[in-house]
């Protein structure tokens, strides 16, 4: 296939593989690949996402540095990192982020798409990897209306509607996008569990079916107004709502009794989730090339849920309520960020800025059970059960000053260095009253060397400080263990810190043949978060999230995205990925060296896409799986607690096969058939329970459980007017 780019494609790297494919060295040293709209004309693209899907290796660019955070429980504030820009700008949003907007921008409005692999002070965001910039037409003659409608069918023959609507265009200096969507998240989960006592005697079986009726509704808007050639303002908003009520029927069979005795548990699980966000930014470009930018974000998320459990001796027989658990939480952010970028000299810029954020979380937990005492209407008509640290208000006030220096050292070498200084106060009130102050210095250095127009080395070192999850400060729900309804909070948590070292080699094959990449990383972690002992006495063992010590993380990620032109399929792309990970930390709670979640043993991915341009059709599949099974040192992920150990069958990556077929016909109508979880994968785990501390090794029970949600079929029809 003939290359249409402005410059020779940049690349992603495994040298031996590229040599075998006959890679050649182009003459250009440009850091930016440009895909004009004409490149996508033969594919009949409807949205920006359709266009991106035709670019080999796009997942590598959109995936950022791919390396998981050590403790990714939260992401407060905004920061300057990102992967996607529209017209060279980032959206002033978090929940309303750019990636979600790409299905709502019509392909007819795109002038070209850039893949930027260099660093520059002219960029609106920082990135440890590559940037994707969607450049829209400066003059759009008419607005575009994009419509998608469809349905999803689930394992129990339930059919739910799907749909989205977006309207975008330009009126003079105003660019606008309005969109609305309705998406089903219905789920029917079937689970089976076998419990075996330490002496090998079968204890019981548990079988349950959980049905979740969930529909997600979202409204978005994005407005950009060019006040003058030097002044730009933008405003965006999001309103989302979800009501995911669920029901559960559990059958418990006691295998120790003769005859086997059965107990039935029915759970009623109403819930609501609502969130909204408003963001805006202003930018001014000075005549000398300096730039000032200010933005704000205000958002809020409310989650309310109830769990009521009823027990009976048989279906249709009288029931007795024995559990009431109510959880309410409100999470809100208020963010202000401003920066000034100075052009120092040829090839050098300096950005100075400040970010100020106020984050709040209010949470409450009510637990009722059967027992002595006065029943309470607030506790579902059951007896109140005291939960320590159940009501809490946590507030963080954080300020961060930053300086970012970009230097184009030579035509082939660029360097970005940054220094961030963060100060914060975290205060907690309610059942626990406490206030703590923190300050951190976070340096970073990013070097990029273009060994050739196709090959690039990237190396970085940075100090990272994780953000604490406010949910860990107070008591919260436990969705991992039926025998333990709540988890203890810990108001004494401190942040995890790590030094991160990354090395990347990227290579792009000639003639738009694909991209190859290898990434090697090492993290030196301190104050890692895990489970710690907060037991009131040796007879009542209780744990909570706390700081357990120091550890190390290693990893090697290898990816290839290759166009199969050598095999007579120039419009087919094969994507291969292999991730290898290792991590270890000595955990005093269990008196052994263990792994660090979310670092697993690894995973692999195979994806294939073939565009049949002569038929305006395409098809493909993606298969992914983790490395390692359930249990022992060969398992993929293990979570230790004070008196239990849980061996997961999956980690970050679950076993899954997804397939699709797509056809454009009838004057720009695109029909898409998707099959998700095609293998009806069973997710399994094994839990071992101990008498007393796990480290003492007095095994009591082994639970082996598997669950499945079944395959899902979706049919969608899309068009743009």
N, C-alpha and C positions, 0 to 999 in steps of 0.2 A: 504494500500500500504506500502511495506517495505521501511524504511528510508535508504538512501544510503549515507548520509552525513558523513563527517569526525567527526563532532561533533553534539550534539543534536541541532535541529533548534532553533534559537533565536526568540523572539516573539513580538507580538504587541497586545494591551491589553484592555480588559474590563473584570474585574475579575468575575463578576456575570455570564456573558455569558460563560466564559471559564469553570467555575465550572459546569455549566449546561451541557457542552459538555464532562465532565469527564476528564479534563486535569490532567496530571500526571507530577511529577517533575523528570526530568532526573538527572543524577549524574554529567554531564559535566558542567563546568563553562566557557567554551571557548567562546570568543567574536565573533568568525568568523564561518559562515556557509560555507561549501564547497560543491558545486554541481559539481561532475565530469562529463565529457562528456558522460559517460555511462548512467547517469540519464536521458538524453534526447534521447537516442537511439531509444526508441519505438515511439517517436513522429515524426520522419522523418524531423527534423529541417533543414532548408536550411541556415539561417543566424543567427547571434547572437540574433537579436530581436526575432526570432522564439523561441530560447531557453529561453530567459527571460520571454516570455509570458506564459511559463509553470510553472513558480515559483509562488506559492501563495504569495500574498502581495507584488509583485515586484513594483507595482505602488506606494506603500507607501515609499519604499526605494528610487525610482527614483524621487519622488516628493519633496525630501528635507524636509524642515520644513513646507511646504504647506502654510504657512501664507503669505498673499500678502503684498508687500511693501506699505507703506502709500502713497508714491509718486514714482511710478515705471516708470516715464517717460523716464528715461535714465539709462545707465549702463556703465559709462566710466571707463577706467582702467581695470585691470584684477582681482586683489584680489586673495585670496587663497582658496575660497570656491568652492565646486563642488560636484557632486554625482557619477561620473563615471570615472574609470581609466582603462587603458589597460596596462597589465603587471605592475601594480602598479604605472603607470605614467599618468599624465594628458596631454592632447594635448596643445601645445602652440598656442591656437587659441581661437577666440570668435565666429565670424560668422561660422568658420570651427570647431565647437565644437564636442566633442566626441559623444554625443547622436545621431547626424545625421550620424555618421559613422557605427552604429551598424548593419544597414541593408546591409552594403557593406562588412562586414567581414563574410566569410563562416563559417558555423558551424563545418565543418571538420577540421578547423584550431585551434579550441578551446580545451585546455587541461581541464580547469575547470573554474567555475564562483564562486566568493566569495561574500557573503553579510557580510560586516564588520560593526559591531554596536559599536565598541569601538573607542577611540581616541588614537593616537600614533604619536610620532615625526617621526616614520619611514614612515608614510603615506605622499604621495606627495601632498595631498590636505586636507583642513579642511572641516568639514561638521557638521551642526547642527543636522542632522539626521543620516542616515546610508549611507554607501558607497557600490558601486557595482564595483568589480574588475574583468575584463575579462582577464584571463591568457591564452595566446596562447601557442601552442606547441613549445618547444625549437628548435626542428628540424622538418622542414616541407619538406617532400620529393619532393613535386611538387607544382606548383602554382595552384591557383583556379580562375576560371572565372565564375562570377555570372551574370546572365542575367535576366532581367525582362521586359516584354512587355505587353501592354494592351491598353484599351480604356475606356473612360468615356462618358456616355450619360447623357445629361442635360434635363431640363424640356421642352425646346423648340425643342427637338429631335436632337439638335446639338451633334455630336460625335467628340471627340478630342483624339489624341493618347497619350499614356504614355509609358515611357521606361527608363531603367537605365542599366548601364554596369559597372562592377567593376572587377579589376584584382589584385589579391594579392598573396603574397608568400614570400619566403625567399631565398636569395642567399648568402650563407656563413654567414657573420655577418650582412648582410643587410636585413631588413624587409621592404616590400613596399606595398603600396595600391594606385591604380589609379582608379578613378571612374568618370562617367559622367551620367547625368540624364536630362530628359526632362519631365516636369510635367505641365499639363494644370490647369489654375486657371480661366477658363471661368466662367462667371456668367450672368444669365438673372434674373434681379430683377424686380418684379412688386409691385407697391405701390399705395395705395389709401388713400386720406386724406379728412376729412370733417372739415370745419371751421364754428364755431358758434359764433355769436356776444354775448356780455355780456347780452343783453336783450333777448336772446334765439332765435333770428332770424338767419336762415341759411344764411351763408355768401357766401361760394364757396366750390367747390370740386376740388381736384387736383389728377389726375391719371397719373402715369408715368411708362414707361418701360425703364430700363437701361441695356444695353448689353455691357459687358466687354470682349474683346478678349485678353486673357493673356496666355502666355506660359513662364514658368520659365526654364532656361537652366543653368546647373551648371557643373563645372569641379573641381575635388578635387584630391589632391595627399598628401600622408603621407609617409615619409621615416624615418626609424630608423636605425642607424648604431652603432654597439658596437665596438668602437675603441680598447678597451682593456677590461679585466674583470672589471676594475674600472671606465672606461670612456665611456660615451654614448652621442651621438648627435642625434637630431631629427629635421626634417624640414617638414613643411606642407604648402600647398597653396590652395587657393580657387579663382575661377573666376566665377561670376554669372551675368546673364543678364535677364532682363524682360522688355517686351514692352507691357504695359497694356492699349492700346487705348480703349476708350469706346464711346458709343453714347447714347443719351437719348432723348426720346420724351415725353413731358409733355402736358396734356390736362387740361386746367383750365376752369371751368364752373362757371360763375357768377350767383348765385341763387337769387340775389336781383333784377335782371332785368327781365322784361317780354317782349318778351320771353327770356329765359336764353341765355346769350351771351357766346360764347366759344372763347378761345384764345389758340393757339398752340405754344409751345416753343420746339425748337430742339437744342440740345447741342452737340458740337463736342469736344471730350476730349482726344486728343493725349497725351501720356506720355511715358517716358523711365526711367528705373532704372538699374543702373550698379554698381556692387561692387566687390572688390577684397581684398584678404588678404594673407599675408605671415607671417609665424611665425616659430620660431626655438628655441631650448633649448640645453644646454650642462650640463651634470651632472658628477661629480667626487666623488667617494666614497673613503675616506681615509682608511688606514689600521686599524686605531683605531675605525672605524665605523662612524666617522664624515662625513658629506655630504655637498658638495657645488653645487649649481645650479644657472644657469643664463638663462634667456629667453628673447626674444624680439617678438613683434607683430607690424606689420605695416598694416593698412587697410584704405580703402577709399570707400565711397558710394556717388553716384551722382544720384539725382532725379530731373527730369525736367518734368513739366506738363503745359498744356494749357487748358483753359476752354473758349469756344466761344459759345454764346447763340444767337439764331435767333428766332424772333417772327413773327407769321403770323396769319391771320384770318381763315385759313383752310389748310388742307393737300393739297400740290401741288400749293397753292397760293403764290404770291410774299412774300419773307421774308425780315425782317429788323434786322440787327445785333444790339444788345443793350448791349452786355457785352463781354469784353475780359479780361481774367485774366491769367497771366503767372507767374509761380513760379519755381525758380531754386534754388537748394541747393547742397552743397558739404560738406560732413562730413568725417573727417579723424582723425586717432589716430596713435600715435607713442609711444610705451610702452617698457620700459626696467625694468626687475625685477631680483633681485639676492638675494640669501639667503644662510646662512651657518648654518647647524644643528649640534649642539654639544651634544655628549653623556656625561651627567654630572656624573651620578652614576647609580646604578641599578634601572631601572624603571623610569628614568628621562631624558628628553632631553630639549634643549633650541634652538630655531630657531631664528636667528637674520637676518634681511633683509631690503631691501630698494626697493621701486618701484617708478619709475619716468615716468610721462606720459605727453604728449603734445597733446591736443585735439583742433581741429579747425572746425568751421562751417562757411561757406560763404553762404549767402542767399540773394535772390533778388525777388521783387514782383512788377509787372507792372499791373495797373488796368486802363482799358479804358471803357468809357460809352458814351451814347448819351447825348449831351448837348452843350451849347455854347463853342466856342473855336476852335482852329485849330486841325484838325485830324492828328494823328501821325501814320506812318507805324509801329513803334515799339509797338504801343498799338492796333494793329489789325485794323488800319484804323479808330479808334474811338478817341474821345477826351480824353486826359490824365486826370486821376483823381488822385489827390495828396493823397498818403497814408503815414502818418507819420511813420518814422522809418522802411521804406520799404527795404532799402539796408543795410546790416550789415555783419560784419566779427567779430566773437567771437572766442577768443583763451583762453584756460585754460592751465596753466603750473602748474602741481601738483607733489609734492613729498610726499611720505609716508614711514616713518620708522616703523618697527614693530618688536615685540618680542613675541614669542609664547612658553610657557612653558607647557610641558606634564609631568604628574606625575601619575604613576600607584601606588596609595596610598596603595592599598591592592589587593589581587586577585579579589575582587569584586567591588572595587571602583577606578575610574579613574577621573582625573581632568585636564582640559585644561584651562589655563588662558592666555590671550593675551592683549597687549597694543599697540595701533596704534596711531601715531601722524602724522597728515596730515597738510601740508601747501600748499596753492595754490594762484595763481593770475589769475583772470578772467578779461580780457580786451576786450572792444568792440569798434569798429571803423566803420566809414561809416556815416550814418545819425546821429548817436549818438556816441560820444567819451567818454569813461568812463573806469576806471580801479579800481578794488577792490581787497583787500587781505583778505584771510581767514586762520584760523588755528583751528584745532579741535583735542581733545584727545578722543580716542574711546576705552574704556576698555571692556573686555568680560570675563565671567566666565562660564564654561560648566562642569557640574558634571554628572557622569553616575554611577549608582549603580545597580549591578546585584543581585536582591533579590533572584533569583534562576537561574539555567541555562536557563530557558525559559522567565523569567520576568525581565524587565529592567526599571528602573526609569531614566529619563533624565531631568535635570533642567538647565536652562541657564538664564543669565541676561547680557545685552549688551547695549552699547550706539551706536545708529545708526544715521548717518547723510546722508540725501538723496543727490543725485546728481541732480543739476538743469538741466532742459531741455533747451538747447540753443534755441530751437524754441520759447520759451516764451520771449526771450530777444527782439525780433523784430517782426514786423507784419508778419502774416502767414495766410494760408488758413483756412476758416471755413467750415468744411464739415457737421456741425450739423444743420445749419439753412439756408434755402434758402433766407431768407430776410436779411441776413447779410453775405456778401461774404468774408470778411476778419476779423481777430482778431487783436487787438492792442497788441504791445509788451511792456514789462516792464523791462528796464535795471537795476532796483533797487531790483530785487528779491534776497532773501537770502535763504539758505538751510533750509529745515525742519529738526528738530532733534527729536529723540524719545528715551526713555528708554524702552527696550523690555524685558518682563518677560515671559518665557515659561516653562511649566511643561508637561512632556510626560510620559505615562505609556504604555509599549509595552509587549505583551505576544504572544508566539508562541505555538500553540496547538501541542499535541504529534503526533508522526507518520506522520509528514508532513501534519498535518490536517489543517493548515492555520495560519493566524496571526490576532491579534486584536490590536487596538490602540485607545488611547484617548489623545488629546492634548488640554491643556488649556492655553490661552495666554492673556496678558494685555499689552497695549502700552500706555505710557504717552507721548503725542505729544506736541511739541511746534513749533511755527512759521509755522503752517499748511498752505499749499498753496491752495488758492481758488480765486474767483473773487473779485476784488476790484474796487472802483470808480476812474476812471481817466478822468472824463468828463471835457471838456473845459469850459462848462457852463451848467446851469440847464436845458436849452432847448435841449441840445445835449448830451444825456446820452451815455457814453462809459465806458466799463469795460476792465480789463486785468487781467491775472493771477498775484496774489500777495500774501503776507503773511497776514493771517486773524486772527491768534491767536492760542490758546492752546486747546487741546481736549484729549479725551480718547477713547480707542478701547478695546473691549472685544471679546473673541471668544472661542468656544468649538468645536473641530473637532473630530468626532468619525468614525472609519473605521473598517470593518471586511472583511477578505478574507478567506473563509472557503471551504475546500474540502468536497464534499458531499458523502464521503465514507459510512457514517452511513445510507444513503438512497440508497445504492447499486450503487452509481455512483462515484467510486474512481477517475475517470479521469475528473470529473466536478468540477468547482470552481465557487462559488457565491461571488461576491464582493458587499458590501453595504457601503455607506458613507453618513454621515449627518453632515453638517457644519452649525453652528449657530453663528451669528455675531451681534455686536451692536457697535455703535460709535456715539459720539456726540461732537459738538463744537458750541459755540455761534458765529454767523456770523454777524458782525455789518452792512454789506451791506444790508442784508434782515431783520435785527433786530429780529432774532429768532435763536433757537437752531436747528441745522441740523445734518445730518449724514456726514461721511467723506468718499468720494470715494477713493479707490475701495472697501470699506467695505460695504457689502450688509446685508440684513436680514439673508441670508443663502441659502443653496442649498442642494439637495440630489442626490445620484447616485446609480443605480442598474446595475450590469454587470454580465453576465453569460457566461461561456465558457465550452464546453464539447468536449473533445478529444476522438474520436472513433478510438482507436489505431489499432483495428483489421481490420479496413477498411482504415487506413491511411487518416482519414478525421477528421474534426472538424467544429464546428459551434458555434455561440454565438451572443450576443447582448449587447448593452449598452444604458441605458436610463438615462438622467439627466434633472433636472429642478431646477429653482430657487424657493425660498419661497416668496410669495407675488405677487400681480398683479400690475396693472398700477394705479397710482394716490393715493393721500392722504397719511396718515401715515402708511397705510397697504402696500404701494408699496415697491418694492424691491430696487430701486435706484432712487434718486432724485438729480437733479443738478439745483442749484439756480444761477441766474445771476441778473444783475442790474434791468432789467425790464421784465424778463421772468423766468418761472420755468418749468423744463422738467422732467416729470415722465416717467421712463423707464419700459418697461415690462420685461427686462432682466438686468442682471448685469454681473458679471464675467462668470456666467454659463447661457447658453441659452438652452431653451427647445429643446431636440434633441433625436432622436432614431436612432442608427446605428446598422446594423446587417451584419453578414458575414457568409459565408460557404466556406470551403477549402477542397481540395482533392488532394492527391499526387498519381500519377499514371504514367504509360508509362515511367518507368525507370527514376525516380527522377524529373519528371515534376510536379510542384505544381500549381493547378488552384485555384484561389481565386475570389469569387464574393462578392462585398461589396455594401450595400445600405446605403447611407448617407442621413441624414435629411428625414428619411422614412415617418415622419408624415407631411411633408411639413409645418413646423411650421411657423406661422405668428408672426413676431416681431412687437409689437405695442408700441406706446408711446403717451403721451398726453402733449401738451405744452400750457401753459397759458401766454398770453401777457397782459401787463399792460400799462396804460397811466401814464407816469412818473415812479417814483421809485416803484418797487415791494412792498416795505415795506409799501407804502401808501395804497395799496389794491384797487386801481381803475382799475378793470378788464376791458380789452378791447375785448379780443377774446380768444376762446379755439380751439385748433387744435387737432384732433384725427386722428392718422395715423397708418396704418398697412402695412407691406411689407412681401414678401416671395420670396425665390429664387428657390423653388421647390426641389424635390428629385433628387438625383444623383446616378447613377448606374455605378460601375466600375468592369471590368473584367481584371484580371491580370494572367499572366503565368510566373512562375519563375523556374529557374534551376541553378545548379552549375556543371561545367565541371572540 
